[in-house]
Amino acid sequence: MYRRPPHPIPPPSPQTIRPHSDPLPTPAEEQRRRLATNSPSSPAATYGEERDGRDGRDGEAPALSEHYVSDGARKEKLRQRSYPPPRATRRRYAELHCASAFSFLAGASLPEDLIERAAELELPAVALIDRNGVYGAPRFYKAARAAGIKALVGAEVVIDAPRRRPSKIEPGKTGHAADPLKLARETEARVTVLVADRSGYQNLCRMLTAGALAHPKGEARVDWDTLAAHAGGLWCLTGGEEGPLARTLRAHGSNGRVEARRLLERLRAIFHDRLSIEVQRHALRFEEERNQALFELARGSNLPLLATNGVRYGREDEKRLYDVLTCLRLGARLDSAGALLDGERQRHLKGAGEMAELWSDHPEAVEATLELARSLDFTLADLGYRFPDYPLPTGETPASYLR
């Protein structure tokens, strides 16, 4: 067993020994004591006695000090944010595609930071959509409840498909070296799903678990049959750059729209009327070319358009942090990444006014976000235990029969 070595902590002076009958210290005395304890020259500050609650005696169980704070409590304190009082708003936009730092190297902001920014923008609802997991959902929901924001749950589910080693850098990412094997992950297709009800949350968790169990760690993915078997209670968005429609349009060139139409019908057969065509705008030429194809697909299939910003970080100035994460993900260097980072521009949370101006040619795509957010009934508040229905004799209630 580890034995902590003794430290040269002097015994307390008679002045510091206070009988139990003495009155409690005044606030001024307490403040002076804390300053003395936390000063760099204090033995307690040097050896952490006040911080971690150890009394410094060799071989004895640590004694918790009066002001001991556990690591868990300290982390919980760091997660706390202050939000403006919730108020009724007429904002006609909800962000339904928002990734957090729980999307490993594919998101830069903590769930609490995303909610803090959403509260500043007066967004009525935000959906957390992390890659292959719902790990950040509890923290996201807790923060959203404090801010008066509806927290929706979902995930980007990786679809199983043969991986290809790209022979050239993808459009919009030209001319800069990156690890080809890591870049191959950027070609994976991810279906975005939102939880509509309690059964949908169960199906999403089961689907993610099945995908993780069937593949090595870090390579979880589901096939189309698994997706279809667990589609109940889920609403599908076709996604942005990572979505299967975008991947199909890019991969098949001039024949891309025909193949994309077939894929759209496949998704419709799985999700029925719980399907929206997602569009995003980040001032990229190739992205706008894709949007024109998506507009045509929406008209031809009579499916609703839905605008999101594909959020990867909460505030605009966090783009630099996300650039670092992108380089780590792709095995590239910041000084030579260049255009590899251009596709991640403007992926911060935006307010209703900014999104309305951005999509002034398709205002229905912005308004559809709030309509969908209102129709999705599930939040983590609905996870409370429900007792099973028990057959009761005629004329009895559960309470009367239990008596």
N, C-alpha and C positions, 0 to 999 in steps of 0.2 A: 504494500500500500504506500502511496506517495505520502511523504511526511514533509510538510512545509518547513523550511529552515527558519530558525529564529531570526527576528529582525531587531535591530537596536532601537526599539521604541521605548522611550523613557517612561517610567511609571507615572501615573497621574499625580499632579501636585495636590496638596490638601485643598487648594482653592477650587479645584475642578470637581471635588467630590461633594455631591449634593445629597443630603438625606432625603428619604422619600417624603418626609413631612414638609420639606421646603416647598414654597409656591413655584408654579411653572415660570420659566424665564419669560421676560417681556419680549416683544418683537425686536426691540433694539438689541437686547442681549443675544437673542437667537441669531440675528444677522451678524453680529460681531463673531460669534462662535463659528458660523459657517465660513466667514471670510478667513478666519484663522485656520480652520480645518482644510480649506481648499487652496490655501496659499502654497506656492511652489516649495517653500521651505518647511512646510509642515510634514512631520513623519507620516501622518495618516495619508496625506496627498501623495507622498513619495511611494509608499508601499500599498496604497489602495485600501487601507483599513476601513475608511468611512464609506468608500465606494462599494466594496464587495462584501462587507460585513464580517471579515475575519478578524480575530483578536490577536493574531500573531504568535500565540503560544504553541510551541512545538508539540505535535502529536495529539492535540485536542480538537474536538469538533468545532467548526467555525461557528461563531456567535453572530447573529444578525444584529446589526446596529440599528439605532432608532431611525436612521435616514436611509436605510438600505433600499435600493431599487434594483429589481431583477432585470436581466437582459431582455426578457420578454416584454416587461412593462416599458422598458426604454424604447424598444422597437415600436411598440404600440403608440407611444407618445410621438415618435417621428412620423407616423402615418397620419396623425391628426391634421386636419386642415380647418380653416375658418371659411365659412360660406356666407354669402349675403342671405338675408331672410327670404325664403321662397315666396313667390308672389305669382298671381295669375298673369299669364302672358299670351299675347296673340301671335307669337312667333310661329310661322308656318313651315317650320323645318325641324327635323330630328335627324341626328347623325346615326345611321344604321350600319356603319362599317368602320369600326374603330379597334385597332390592335394596341395592346399594351406591351410592357416589357416582358410579360409572360409568353409572348411569341419570341422565342429565343433568337436574338440578334436581328429580329424583324420588327421590333417596336422599341421606342426609346423612353416612353413615359410610364410611370407607375399608375395604377388604376386611380389612386387618390388625386394625382395631378391632372388626369384627364377630366375627372369630375369637377375639380376646382376650376378648370378653364371653361368647361361646359356651363357651370353656374354663372361665371362672368358673362358669357355670351347669351344667357337666359334660354338655353336649349331645354325644351320640356322633357326630352327623352334621348338616351344614348344607348347604343348596343355595343357590347364588348364582343369582338370577334377575333379570338386568338387562334393561332395555328394548332390544330389537332389537340385542343384541350380547353377546359373551362376552369383552369387553375386560378385565374385572377378574379373569377366571378364573385366569390364571397366578399373580398375586399372592395370590389367595384360596387357591389350592392350596398354594403355598409356605408360607404362614402356617399353614394347617391341618395340614400334614405335621409342622411343628415342634411343634404343640400336640397331636398325636395324635388329630385329628378327621378324619372322613371328609368330604372336600369334593366335593360333587356339583355338576354343571354343568347349566345350563339357560338359558332366556331367556323373556321376555315378547314374543311375536311379534305385531306389529300387523296386524290383518286389514283388508284393503282393503274399504272401504264408502263410500258417498256421505257426505261431511261435511255436517253441518247446522249452521246458525247458530242457537244456542238462543234461543228467544223469551222464555224466562224462566230464572232460575237453577234448577239442578236441586234436587230434594228434599234436605234436609239442608244446603243451601248458600244459604239464602234471605236476601234483604234486604241484600246487600252488593255494591257495584259491583266489576266486574272487566272486563277486556278481552274482549268477546264472541268475537273471533277466537281468542284464546288459550284461552278457556274451551271453545271447540269441540273443542280437542284432548282435553279431559277426557272427551269422549263417545266417543272411539275405543275399539274392543274389542281386547283383547290376549289371545291364547291362551297359556297358560303350559305350557311343555314341559320335561321333564327328560330328560337323556341316559341311556339304559339300557345302551348298549354302544358299541363303537367305530364301528360303522356309523351309529348315531344321531348321534354327534358330527359325522361327515362330512355327514350329511343336514342337520343344524342349520346348519352353516357354509355349505353350499351354498344353503339356503333364505334365510338372512339376506343372503347376497351377491346373490342374485337379486332380493330385495326392494329392496336399496339401488341396484342398477344400473338398475332400471326406474322410479325416481322421483327427484325433486330431492333435494339434500342436506338431511337432517333430516326427510324425509317418507317414509322407507322403510316399506314395507308389502307384504304378500303377499296374493294372492287365495286362494280356497278350493282351486282346482286345484293351485296351487303347494304349499300345505300338504299336500294329499293325496299329491302326488308325492314328498314328502320326509318322510313320517311314519314310515318304518321306523326302528326302534331308538329311538323317542321315546315317553315316557309323558306323557299330557296331563292337566293339572289344569284344571278349569273356571274357576279364578281367583276373585278377590274382586270388589271394586267395579269393577275394570277389565275383568273377564272378560265374554265374550259372553253368558253366561246372565244375569248381573246386568243388563247393558245391555238385553237383550230383555225381562226381567221389568219393568223400569222403563218402557221405551218403549211397551209395548203395554197397559199398564193392566190392566183386568179380563180381557183376553184374553191376558195375559202368560204364564200357565202353559201354555196350549195352544201358543203359539209357542215357548216355552222347551223344551217336550217335543220339538217338531220339530227344534229346533237340537241338542238332546242326541242325537237319533238320527243327525243328520248327523255329529256328532263321533264317535259310536260306529262309524259306517260307515268312518270314516277311521282311527281308532286301535284299533278292535276292543275287546279286553279290556284294553288299556293306557289306561284312562280312569278318573279318580276325580272325584267331585263335591266341590269344595273349599268349606269353610265357614269364616268368620271372625267374631269377636266383639270389638267395640270400644266397647260400651256406647252404641250408637246405635239408636234405635227403628226407623228405616226399614231398618237392616241386619238386625235380628231378624225383621222381617216377610219380608224376602227369604230368610232362613234357613229359615223355616217352609215356604216354597215349595220350597226345595232339599231339605228332608227328604222332602217328598212325592214329588219327582221321583226321589230316590234309592230310595225304597221301590217306586215304580212301575216303575222301570227295572232294579232289582236291581243297582245300581252301588254301590261302596263310598263312604262318606263319609270325608273326610280333612280334619282341622283344621289350619290354619296361622294365623299371626298377621299375615300380610301385611307383614313387617318392612320399614321404611323407614329406621330408625336403630337403632344398637346399644343405647344406654342411654336410660332414660326422660328424663334431663335434656337430651338432644339434641333434644327436641321443639322447643325455641325456634329452634335452627338450621334445623330442617326447615321451620318456619313461614316463615322468611325465604325459603328456597328456593321454597316454595309460592307466596308472593306474587310472586316474580320470574317464576315459571312462568305465573301467571295474570294478571300485569299489575295487581296490586292493591296497596294500601298496608296496612302492618301495623296502623295505627291504625283502619282501617275494614274490615279483612278479616272479623273476627268469625266468623260461622258457616262461612265458607269453610274455616276451619282445623279445625273440629270433627271433620270426617271423618277427620282424620289422627291423632287421639288414640290413645294406647296401642299404637302400632305399633312398639314396641321388642321386642328379644329377651326371651322369657320362658322360665323353666325348666319342667321336667316337672311339678313340683308345682303351679305356678300354672296351667298349661294343663289339668291334670287337674281342678282345682277349677272352672275356667271352663267346662269341658265335662263336668261331672259327669252331665248328662242324656244324653250321648252319648259314653261312654268309648271306644267302639270307634273313633271318629274320631281320637282321640289315639293310640291304639295302632297304628292303620293307618299312621301316619307312620314309625314305626321299622321296621315290616315292609316298607314300600316302600323305605326307605333301604337296607335290607339286600339287597333284590332288584336294585337298580340297581348294576351291576357296574363301571361306567366311572368313572374319575378321570383326571386329566391324566397320571398315571403310566403310562397305557396308550398314550401317544402316541409311544413309541419306534419307530424305523424297523423295518419288517419286510421282510426280503428276499423277493422273489417265489419261488414254488415253481418249481424247474427240473427238467425231466424227466431222470431218471437211468436208466442201464442197470441191468438186473437184477443184484442182488447188490452194488451200489455204494451208498455213503453220500455225502452232499455233500462231506465232508472227504476221503474216499478218492478220489473222482472228481476233485477239484481237484488232488490230488497227481499 
